[in-house]
């Protein structure tokens, strides 16, 4: 965000209001996210945010997690999307409660939108909430929601350099899940090199090599999220 603000400042005096507005929006979101985090903690609710580009397997990952955890937790899944209910319908097939949040033209969820889910969480008596953000690797990284852990989903189909191309997103991750390992043998991508880049950008992030199709690595991911089966 610093580089973006610097470029706007250099663009001219008339742009200063845009800079102040952006800073105000980010600050307000951070304050709301902190309030969300406190609310979740006070109510004993574990919250996992899942972000990633369109087609990386965010919904499939949540489906896999729900299948394995639905007998241990009371789960609510919050699905963020521009205007459809496709993802929420897919997750609902797993027998858990789902809340849809459509953002219209906005390319990400924000903390205020997530705070609207308090009533639904209490109604469901959820103790585990998955939040699927809108398919995007850029905007969500700057708008924390108050989740306890953030999972970034990368896919081998995106190529080998996604961690280097999106460092801010990787730096904001607690866990990076490298999906579609079942395609590793047919894609010209080196998974180990991708993991090295992830560690280079964010040494504190845990990494799980997974396949939502075969179930590979899902148990490890559950342990990394401290949701042991």
N, C-alpha and C positions, 0 to 999 in steps of 0.2 A: 504493500500500500504506500510505503514511503516514496518509492520511485514514481508511482502514479501521481502522487500529490506534488512532487517536485516538478514533474513535467507540466502540470496544470499551472503552477505558480509561474513558470517561465513563459507560459503562453501569453501572458499579458495581465494588466491590472484588472480588467473586467472579469477575470476568472476567479478572483479571490473569494467571492461569495460561494462559488461551487466548492472550493476547498473547505471552507468553514462548514458548509452544509454536509459534506461527506464525513468530516470529522465528527460532527454532532450526531449523525446517524449511527456511526460506528460506536461512539461512546454510549448512546442510548441503548443500543443493542447489547453491548457488553454488560451494562447495568441490569438489563432485563434478564440476560443469560445468568448472571450471578443470582438473581432472585429465583429463577427457575431451579438452579442447582440447589439452592438452600431448601426450596419447597420439596424437591425430590428426596433430598437427604432426610428432611424432617419426617417424611412419610414412609421412609424405608424402601424407596423405589429405585431400582437399578435402571439406568437409561443408556442405551447404546445407539449412537447416531451412525448411520451408514451413508457415505457419500461416494460418488464415482461418476464417470461419464455415462452417457446413454449406451446401453448394450453391454456394459461390463459384467452384469450379473448381480446387481444389488438386490433385486427382488428375489432371485433364485437363492441368493445367500440367506436372506431372511427366512425364506421357506425352509431351507435346510436346518437353520438354527431352531426355528419353531417346532419342526418335526421332532427334534431331539430333546427339546426343553419343555414342551407344553404340559408334560405330566409332572413337572417339578415346580413350575412357575405359573402364575396367573398372568397371561401375556396380553398386552395391547400393542398393536402395530399401527404406527402413524405413517401414512403414505403421502409424500409430497409430490405433486405433479402440476404441470401447467393447466390442464383442463380435463384429463380423463380419469377414469376409475379402474383402469386395466390392472395396475399393480396391486391395488387394494383388493380387487376381486380374486387375484391369484393367491394372495396371502390368506384371504378369508377361507379358501378351500381347505386350509390346514386346521380349521376348527377353532380359530382364535378371533377375538374381537379386533376390528379394524376401524380406524378413523381416517377419513380422507381430508386432506387439505389441498385445495387447488389455488395456485398463486396467480393465475391469469397470465400476465406478461412478465412477472418477476421470475428470475432464474434461480431462486434459492428460497428456502424457508428462513425465517428469522425468529428470534427469541420471543417476540410478542405473539406471533402466530402459534408457537408451541404452547405458550401460557394459556391459550384458549382451550387446550386439551385437559386442563385440570379437572373439570367436571366429569368428563368421560373417563378419566383415569380413576376417579373416586367411584364412579358408577360401576365400573368393571371390577374394582378392587384389585387393580393390577399391581404386581410387585416387580414386573419386568416390562420395559417399554422399548420397542425398537422404533427408531425414526428413520425412514428412508427419505433422504433429501432429494431435491429435484436433480435430474441427471445433468451434472455440470461439475467440473473440477476446479473452477476458478472462483466464482462468487462465494460458495459456501464456506471456503476457508477463512474468510474475513468476518463471517457472521456466526459466532458460536451460539449454540442453542441452550446450553446448560446441561448437556449430557455428561454422564460420568466418564464415558469412553467414546472415542471417535474412531471408526473403522473406515479406512480409505480402500476402496476396491479398484485395483488395476487389473487389466486383462492382457494376456499375452497377445491378443489380436490387435491391441493398440500399438504394438511395437516395443522396442527395447529401451526407449529413452524417456518414458513417461515421468519417471521420478525426477530426472534432470529438467524436463520441460515445465514441471509444476512443483517447484521446490517449496513454495509457501503452503501448498496443500499437504505435502509430505511432512513438513515441519509441524503441522497442526495435528498430525495423526498419532494415536496411541498404538494402533495396530494397522499394518498394511497387509491386505489379503491379495495375493497374486493369483487371479482366477484363470480358469481354462487350461490348467496344466495337462488335461487330457489331449490338448492340441499341440503340446510342446514338440512332439516328434514330426509335425508337418509344417510348422511355422519356422521362418528364418529368424528366430529370436532366442537369445541365450538367457534363460531364467536366472542363472547364477549371476550374470552380469547385471541384470535388473536389480537383484537383491543387493548386490554390492553398491549400486547407485543409491538405493533406498537408505542403506546404512550410512553412506557418505553424506547424504543430505540430512538425515535425522538418526543419529546413533542410538537415541533412546527408544525409537519405535521398534516394536516387535513385528516380525514378519511371519506370515503363514502362506505356504504354497498350497493352493486348494483347487479342487474341481467341483463345482456345484452339480455337475452332471454325474460324476462317479462317487462323490462324497469324500474324495481324498482330502485330507488335511482339515476337515471340519472339526474333528475331535480336538486337534491341537488348537484351533482357533477358539473353541469354547474354553479351553484351559487358559489361553492368553487373556480372554475376557473375564476370567475368574468366575465362570459360570459352570464349573465342573459337573459333568454328567454323573 
